[in-house]
C-alpha cells in the first residue's frame, strides 16, 4: 500500500539520495516499505510466538484483537533483503517496513527490484552508526546533596503532583501498583546507581539504537523523565507512580536527528506492546531533521501523514494508553506541536508554570485538521527532577510535564481498571480545567485526576 505519506517520503528520499555524493566510509540506512509482511492467517493460531503472555492477556482484557499486523515480517523476506547486500537494522511489523543498512548508496536499485518491495526511502547516512560512548565508571550509590525535608513526604515534587490533584489518588492507595509503564527516551544515565531509584520495580530494559547495549549510559534525559514518575525518596522527591513497574527503552540517538529516529521509536513502541505494557510515557518528538530535504511541514500535522504518528495511532488501537510531549517549539520557528503529538489517539501534554499559565516554550496546536492539541497540560516550568548525578534540581520542558501526567494517569487506570485506554483518556480530558473551552495553548487544560475518578464512580452502572 502506498499512501500519500509514503509517496512523498519515497520521492523525498530519492531526491536526497541523488543530491549527495558518496563519501568514503559512509553508510546508508533505507526504510523499505513492503507490500505485505509475508505472514499468513495461520500465524494467528499461535500468538505466543510473537506476543508475551501479559500482552495476550492485556489484549483480551481491553478487547483489542490480535491481527496480522502483530506478526513480524517473514524471515524469508529478511533473507531476501539481506541477499541484496544490505544488513537489516530494525523493522515495524505494524507498518510493514524494514530498515536496512548498506555501504552502497545504489542499493536502493536492488531493493526496489524485489517483488514484495513497494518503495524505499533513505532515512540515515553517516559514519560509524553503531559507535557509542563509553559508560561512566564507578558503582558508588549517588545520593542527593539537598537537605531532607522531613515535614513533607513528597518533598520538592509535591506541587507538581498537587496541581493535577494526584495526591488524593495516592491517599486512596493508588500509587501505580500492578501497572506496567514503558518510558521511551534517549537514555537513563546512572538510574542503576541513584538512591532515588533504589526501590524501582524494573521490568527490564531494551536498547533499540544499540541492540544489547546498556541503557544507563550516554544521555540523562530519560533519567530526569523517569524521576517524575518513579523517584521514591520520601521527604525529598516522590514521583507520580512510585509503585508501578517500569520498562526502560532507549530509542533516541542524541548524536544526530535523522528520520531513522521514527523507525527506532516504532520498534520501541512495538516492543512495549509485545511484552504487555499498559501505559507509555514518551518525551520525544520530531519536526525537522538533519537532511537536505524537509520531509514534514506543519500541514502534515493531521495525525495520519508522519510515519511516527501512524505508529502511535496503531498503539492506541492495541489498547495502550500513550502520553507524549507536545514539544518545546513554542518560541522557535516551528512553534507547533511535534510528531507524534498530532496523533488523535495519544494524550499530548503541554507545559504550564506554577501559576497555571502557559509556558512560552510549550508547542501549540491546533492540528492541521483543526483538532485540539495539546490535550492537557502539567507543570513544565521549574519541574522538580533528579539529575544523572542524583541531585534534585529544577528543569523546564514538556518532557517533564508528560511523565507527571502519565504517572497519575496510570494511577487513575489502576483505580478504574474496568475501563479501556480510550475511556481513561476521555475521562482525563473531561475533568480538566478547560474541558468546556479548550484552546491551542493548553488544550483541555490541567487535569484533575481525582475528579476523573469521582466522575466515573458517580456514572451509571455499566
C-alpha positions as CSV (number, residue, x, y, z in Angstrom):
1,X,0.0,0.0,0.0
2,X,1.4,3.4,-1.0
3,X,-0.5,6.3,0.7
4,X,0.2,10.0,0.4
5,X,2.8,10.0,3.1
6,X,4.6,7.0,1.6
7,X,4.6,8.6,-1.8
8,X,6.0,11.9,-0.5
9,X,8.6,10.1,1.6
10,X,9.7,8.0,-1.4
11,X,10.3,11.0,-3.6
12,X,12.0,13.0,-0.9
13,X,14.3,10.0,-0.1
14,X,15.3,9.6,-3.8
15,X,16.0,13.3,-4.2
16,X,18.1,13.3,-1.0
17,X,20.0,10.2,-2.2
18,X,21.0,11.6,-5.6
19,X,21.7,15.0,-4.2
20,X,24.7,13.8,-2.1
21,X,27.9,12.3,-3.3
22,X,29.3,9.1,-1.8
23,X,31.8,9.8,0.9
24,X,34.5,7.3,1.8
25,X,33.4,5.3,4.9
26,X,29.8,6.5,4.8
27,X,26.9,4.0,5.1
28,X,23.2,4.5,4.4
29,X,20.0,3.3,6.0
30,X,16.9,2.8,4.0
31,X,13.4,2.3,5.1
32,X,11.9,-0.4,2.9
33,X,8.1,-0.3,2.6
34,X,6.8,-3.8,1.9
35,X,3.6,-4.8,0.0
36,X,2.8,-7.3,2.8
37,X,4.5,-8.9,5.8
38,X,4.7,-12.4,4.3
39,X,2.6,-13.6,7.1
40,X,-0.5,-15.9,6.9
41,X,-3.7,-16.2,9.0
42,X,-2.3,-19.4,10.4
43,X,0.2,-17.3,12.3
44,X,-2.6,-16.0,14.5
45,X,-3.2,-19.5,15.8
46,X,0.0,-19.3,17.9
47,X,0.2,-15.6,19.1
48,X,2.5,-16.7,21.9
49,X,5.3,-16.9,19.3
50,X,5.3,-13.1,18.9
51,X,3.4,-11.7,22.0
52,X,4.1,-12.4,25.7
53,X,1.5,-13.9,28.0
54,X,1.0,-10.5,29.5
55,X,0.4,-8.9,26.1
56,X,-2.1,-11.5,25.1
57,X,-3.9,-11.1,28.4
58,X,-4.0,-7.3,28.0
59,X,-5.4,-7.6,24.5
60,X,-8.2,-9.9,25.9
61,X,-8.9,-7.6,28.8
62,X,-9.0,-4.5,26.6
63,X,-10.9,-6.2,23.8
64,X,-8.2,-5.4,21.3
65,X,-7.9,-8.0,18.5
66,X,-4.7,-9.8,17.6
67,X,-4.3,-9.3,13.8
68,X,-1.7,-9.9,11.1
69,X,-0.2,-6.5,11.9
70,X,1.1,-8.2,15.1
71,X,3.1,-10.8,13.2
72,X,6.7,-9.9,12.5
73,X,8.0,-9.6,8.9
74,X,8.6,-13.1,7.5
75,X,12.2,-14.4,7.9
76,X,12.1,-15.2,4.2
77,X,11.7,-11.5,3.3
78,X,14.5,-10.6,5.6
79,X,16.8,-13.2,4.0
80,X,15.9,-11.9,0.5
81,X,16.6,-8.3,1.5
82,X,20.0,-9.4,3.0
83,X,20.8,-11.2,-0.3
84,X,20.9,-7.8,-2.0
85,X,23.9,-7.0,0.2
86,X,22.2,-4.9,2.9
87,X,22.0,-5.5,6.7
88,X,18.6,-5.4,8.4
89,X,18.6,-2.9,11.3
90,X,15.1,-2.8,12.6
91,X,11.5,-3.4,11.5
92,X,8.0,-2.2,12.1
93,X,5.5,-5.1,11.9
94,X,2.6,-2.6,12.3
95,X,3.8,-0.6,9.3
96,X,5.2,-3.4,7.3
97,X,8.6,-1.8,7.0
98,X,12.2,-2.9,7.4
99,X,15.2,-0.6,7.9
100,X,18.4,-1.9,6.2
101,X,21.9,-0.5,6.1
102,X,24.4,-0.6,3.2
103,X,27.8,0.9,2.3
104,X,26.4,1.3,-1.2
105,X,24.1,4.2,-1.9
106,X,22.9,2.4,-5.0
107,X,21.5,-0.5,-3.0
108,X,18.1,1.2,-3.5
109,X,18.0,-0.1,-7.0
110,X,18.4,-3.7,-5.9
111,X,15.9,-3.3,-3.2
112,X,13.1,-1.8,-5.4
113,X,13.6,-4.7,-7.8
114,X,12.3,-7.2,-5.3
115,X,8.7,-8.2,-6.0
116,X,7.5,-7.7,-2.4
117,X,9.0,-4.2,-2.0
118,X,6.7,-1.3,-2.5
119,X,9.1,1.6,-2.1
120,X,12.3,2.7,-0.5
121,X,13.3,5.8,1.4
122,X,16.7,7.0,2.7
123,X,16.4,7.6,6.5
124,X,20.1,7.9,7.6
125,X,23.6,8.4,6.3
126,X,26.8,8.9,8.1
127,X,29.8,7.1,9.6
128,X,30.1,4.7,12.5
129,X,26.4,4.4,13.2
130,X,27.0,1.8,15.9
131,X,29.9,3.6,17.6
132,X,28.8,4.6,21.1
133,X,30.2,6.5,24.0
134,X,31.8,4.6,27.0
135,X,29.6,4.2,30.1
136,X,30.6,6.2,33.1
137,X,32.9,4.4,35.6
138,X,32.0,3.7,39.2
139,X,29.4,1.9,41.2
140,X,29.0,4.2,44.1
141,X,25.4,4.9,45.1
142,X,24.6,8.5,44.1
143,X,22.8,10.5,46.9
144,X,21.2,13.9,46.5
145,X,23.1,16.8,48.0
146,X,19.9,18.6,49.1
147,X,18.8,18.5,52.7
148,X,16.0,16.2,53.7
149,X,12.6,17.8,54.0
150,X,11.1,15.5,56.6
151,X,8.0,17.7,57.1
152,X,6.8,17.0,53.6
153,X,6.5,13.4,52.4
154,X,6.6,14.3,48.7
155,X,9.4,16.9,49.2
156,X,10.1,19.2,46.3
157,X,7.8,17.2,44.0
158,X,4.6,17.9,46.0
159,X,3.4,21.0,44.0
160,X,3.6,19.2,40.6
161,X,1.5,16.3,41.8
162,X,-0.9,18.6,43.7
163,X,-1.5,20.6,40.5
164,X,-3.2,17.5,39.0
165,X,-4.9,16.6,42.3
166,X,-2.9,13.4,42.2
167,X,-2.2,13.1,45.9
168,X,-5.8,12.3,46.6
169,X,-5.4,9.2,44.3
170,X,-2.3,8.3,46.2
171,X,-4.2,8.7,49.5
172,X,-6.6,6.0,48.3
173,X,-3.7,3.7,47.9
174,X,-3.5,4.2,44.1
175,X,0.2,4.7,43.5
176,X,0.6,2.6,40.4
177,X,0.7,-0.9,41.9
178,X,0.2,-3.5,39.2
179,X,0.5,-1.0,36.3
180,X,3.2,-1.6,33.7
181,X,4.7,1.6,32.3
182,X,7.2,1.9,29.4
183,X,9.4,5.0,29.3
184,X,10.8,5.6,25.8
185,X,13.7,8.1,25.8
186,X,17.3,8.8,24.8
187,X,19.0,7.2,27.8
188,X,18.8,6.7,31.5
189,X,22.2,7.6,32.7
190,X,23.0,6.3,36.2
191,X,19.5,5.2,37.1
192,X,21.0,2.0,38.3
193,X,23.2,3.9,40.7
194,X,20.9,6.7,42.1
195,X,19.4,6.2,45.5
196,X,16.1,7.7,44.5
197,X,15.6,4.7,42.2
198,X,16.7,2.0,44.7
199,X,13.1,0.7,45.0
200,X,12.4,0.9,41.3
201,X,10.3,-2.0,40.1
202,X,12.2,-2.7,36.9
203,X,10.6,-5.0,34.4
204,X,13.6,-4.8,32.1
205,X,15.5,-2.6,29.6
206,X,15.7,-2.5,25.9
207,X,18.1,-0.6,23.6
208,X,16.8,-0.2,20.1
209,X,19.6,2.1,18.9
210,X,22.5,-0.1,20.1
211,X,20.9,-3.6,20.3
212,X,22.0,-5.4,23.5
213,X,23.6,-2.2,24.8
214,X,23.3,-0.7,28.3
215,X,20.5,2.0,28.6
216,X,22.1,3.5,31.7
217,X,24.7,5.4,29.5
218,X,25.1,8.3,27.2
219,X,22.2,10.6,28.0
220,X,20.4,11.7,31.1
221,X,17.2,13.0,29.6
222,X,15.4,9.8,30.5
223,X,16.8,9.9,34.0
224,X,15.1,13.2,34.6
225,X,11.9,12.0,33.0
226,X,11.8,8.8,35.0
227,X,12.3,10.7,38.2
228,X,9.0,12.5,37.7
229,X,7.4,9.0,37.5
230,X,9.3,6.7,39.8
231,X,11.5,8.6,42.2
232,X,10.9,7.4,45.8
233,X,12.8,9.4,48.4
234,X,10.2,10.4,51.0
235,X,10.9,13.9,52.3
236,X,12.8,14.8,49.2
237,X,11.1,13.6,46.0
238,X,8.4,11.1,45.3
239,X,7.2,10.5,41.7
240,X,3.7,10.3,40.2
241,X,3.6,6.5,40.2
242,X,6.3,5.2,42.6
243,X,4.9,1.7,42.9
244,X,4.3,1.0,39.2
245,X,6.6,-1.4,37.3
246,X,8.8,0.1,34.6
247,X,10.3,-0.9,31.2
248,X,13.1,1.5,30.1
249,X,13.6,1.7,26.4
250,X,16.3,3.7,24.5
251,X,15.1,4.7,21.1
252,X,16.7,8.1,20.5
253,X,20.3,8.6,19.2
254,X,21.2,12.1,20.5
255,X,24.1,12.5,18.2
256,X,22.0,13.4,15.2
257,X,18.4,13.9,14.1
258,X,17.5,11.7,11.0
259,X,14.2,10.1,10.0
260,X,15.5,6.7,11.3
261,X,14.5,8.1,14.8
262,X,10.9,7.4,13.7
263,X,11.8,3.8,13.0
264,X,13.6,3.3,16.3
265,X,10.6,4.8,18.1
266,X,8.3,2.5,16.2
267,X,10.4,-0.5,17.2
268,X,10.4,0.6,20.9
269,X,6.6,1.0,20.9
270,X,6.0,-2.4,19.3
271,X,8.4,-4.0,21.8
272,X,6.5,-2.4,24.7
273,X,3.2,-3.7,23.3
274,X,4.7,-7.2,22.8
275,X,5.6,-7.5,26.5
276,X,2.2,-6.3,27.8
277,X,2.8,-2.7,28.7
278,X,-0.3,-0.7,29.8
279,X,0.9,2.9,29.7
280,X,3.7,4.6,27.7
281,X,5.4,7.9,28.5
282,X,7.4,9.3,25.7
283,X,9.1,12.7,25.9
284,X,10.4,12.6,22.3
285,X,9.1,14.5,19.3
286,X,10.3,15.3,15.8
287,X,9.7,18.1,13.3
288,X,13.0,19.0,11.5
289,X,15.8,16.6,10.5
290,X,19.4,16.8,9.6
291,X,18.6,16.2,5.9
292,X,18.8,18.2,2.7
293,X,15.0,17.8,2.2
294,X,12.2,18.7,4.5
295,X,10.1,15.6,5.0
296,X,7.4,17.2,7.0
297,X,5.6,20.5,7.1
298,X,3.1,22.0,9.6
299,X,0.4,21.0,7.1
300,X,1.3,17.4,7.8
301,X,0.1,17.6,11.5
302,X,-3.0,15.6,10.7
303,X,-2.2,12.5,12.7
304,X,-2.0,10.3,9.6
305,X,0.9,11.6,7.5
306,X,4.0,11.2,9.6
307,X,5.3,7.7,10.0
308,X,5.7,8.0,13.7
309,X,2.2,9.4,14.2
310,X,0.7,6.4,12.3
311,X,2.6,4.1,14.6
312,X,1.3,6.0,17.7
313,X,-2.2,5.6,16.5
314,X,-1.8,1.9,16.0
315,X,-0.5,1.5,19.6
316,X,-3.7,3.1,20.8
317,X,-5.7,0.6,18.7
318,X,-3.8,-2.2,20.5
319,X,-5.1,-1.0,23.9
320,X,-2.2,1.0,25.3
321,X,-2.5,4.5,26.8
322,X,0.1,6.8,25.4
323,X,1.2,10.2,26.8
324,X,3.6,12.1,24.5
325,X,5.2,15.5,24.9
326,X,3.8,18.4,22.9
327,X,7.4,19.7,22.2
328,X,9.3,22.8,23.1
329,X,8.9,24.7,19.9
330,X,6.5,27.4,21.1
331,X,9.1,30.2,20.9
332,X,11.0,28.7,18.0
333,X,10.5,28.8,14.2
334,X,8.3,25.6,14.1
335,X,6.1,26.8,17.0
336,X,3.6,23.9,16.6
337,X,3.4,20.5,18.3
338,X,5.8,17.9,17.0
339,X,5.2,14.4,15.7
340,X,3.8,12.1,17.0
341,X,1.9,14.6,19.2
342,X,-0.6,15.1,16.4
343,X,-1.9,11.5,16.6
344,X,-5.6,11.5,17.6
345,X,-5.3,8.6,20.0
346,X,-2.5,9.9,22.2
347,X,-2.7,12.3,25.1
348,X,-0.5,15.1,24.1
349,X,0.9,17.0,27.1
350,X,1.9,20.7,27.1
351,X,3.5,22.7,29.8
352,X,2.4,25.4,32.3
353,X,4.1,27.3,35.1
354,X,3.3,27.1,38.8
355,X,0.5,29.6,38.4
356,X,-1.1,27.6,35.7
357,X,0.0,30.0,32.9
358,X,1.2,28.8,29.5
359,X,4.9,28.1,29.4
360,X,6.2,30.1,26.4
361,X,8.3,27.3,25.1
362,X,5.4,24.8,25.0
363,X,4.4,23.9,21.5
364,X,0.9,24.9,20.4
365,X,-1.9,23.5,18.3
366,X,-4.3,23.2,16.7
367,X,-3.6,20.3,14.4
368,X,-3.6,20.7,10.6
369,X,-7.1,19.2,10.6
370,X,-8.3,21.5,13.4
371,X,-8.3,19.1,16.3
372,X,-7.5,20.2,19.8
373,X,-3.9,19.6,20.7
374,X,-2.2,19.6,23.2
375,X,-4.8,17.6,25.0
376,X,-3.8,18.5,28.6
377,X,-1.0,20.3,30.4
378,X,1.1,19.8,33.6
379,X,3.9,21.6,35.3
380,X,6.8,22.1,32.8
381,X,8.4,25.3,34.1
382,X,10.6,24.7,37.1
383,X,9.7,21.0,37.3
384,X,11.4,19.0,40.1
385,X,13.6,16.3,38.6
386,X,16.6,14.2,39.5
387,X,19.9,14.6,37.5
388,X,22.3,11.9,36.5
389,X,24.4,12.9,39.4
390,X,21.5,12.0,41.8
391,X,20.8,15.6,42.7
392,X,17.3,17.2,42.9
393,X,17.2,20.1,40.5
394,X,14.6,22.1,38.6
395,X,14.2,21.9,34.8
396,X,11.9,23.1,32.1
397,X,10.2,21.3,29.3
398,X,7.1,19.5,28.1
399,X,9.4,16.4,28.6
400,X,8.8,16.7,32.3
401,X,5.1,17.6,32.2
402,X,4.5,14.4,30.3
403,X,5.6,11.8,32.9
404,X,3.8,13.6,35.6
405,X,0.5,13.3,33.7
406,X,1.4,9.7,32.6
407,X,2.2,8.5,36.1
408,X,-1.0,9.9,37.6
409,X,-2.9,8.6,34.5
410,X,-1.6,5.2,35.4
411,X,-2.8,5.6,39.0
412,X,-6.2,6.6,37.7
413,X,-6.3,3.5,35.4
414,X,-5.3,1.4,38.4
415,X,-8.3,2.7,40.3
416,X,-10.7,2.3,37.3
417,X,-9.3,-1.0,35.9
418,X,-12.5,-2.0,34.2
419,X,-12.2,0.9,31.7
420,X,-10.2,0.7,28.4
421,X,-7.5,3.1,27.3
422,X,-9.8,5.3,25.3
423,X,-12.3,5.6,28.2
424,X,-9.5,6.7,30.6
425,X,-8.2,9.3,28.1
426,X,-11.7,10.7,27.7
427,X,-12.2,10.9,31.5
428,X,-8.9,12.8,31.8
429,X,-10.0,15.4,29.2
430,X,-13.5,15.7,30.6
431,X,-12.3,16.6,34.1
432,X,-9.6,19.1,33.0
433,X,-9.8,22.8,33.8
434,X,-10.7,23.9,30.3
435,X,-12.9,21.0,29.3
436,X,-15.6,23.3,28.2
437,X,-13.4,25.7,26.3
438,X,-10.2,24.0,25.0
439,X,-7.7,26.2,23.2
440,X,-4.5,25.8,21.2
441,X,-2.1,26.5,24.1
442,X,-3.4,24.3,26.9
443,X,-6.0,22.1,25.2
444,X,-8.5,20.9,27.7
445,X,-6.3,22.3,30.5
446,X,-4.9,21.0,33.7
447,X,-6.3,17.5,34.6
448,X,-8.0,16.8,37.9
449,X,-7.2,13.1,38.3
450,X,-9.2,12.7,41.4
451,X,-12.2,14.4,39.8
452,X,-11.9,11.9,36.8
453,X,-12.0,9.1,39.4
454,X,-15.0,10.6,41.1
455,X,-16.9,11.2,37.8
456,X,-16.6,7.6,36.9
457,X,-17.8,6.3,40.2
458,X,-20.8,8.5,40.0
459,X,-21.6,7.4,36.5
460,X,-24.4,5.0,35.7
461,X,-23.6,1.3,36.2
462,X,-22.1,-0.1,33.0
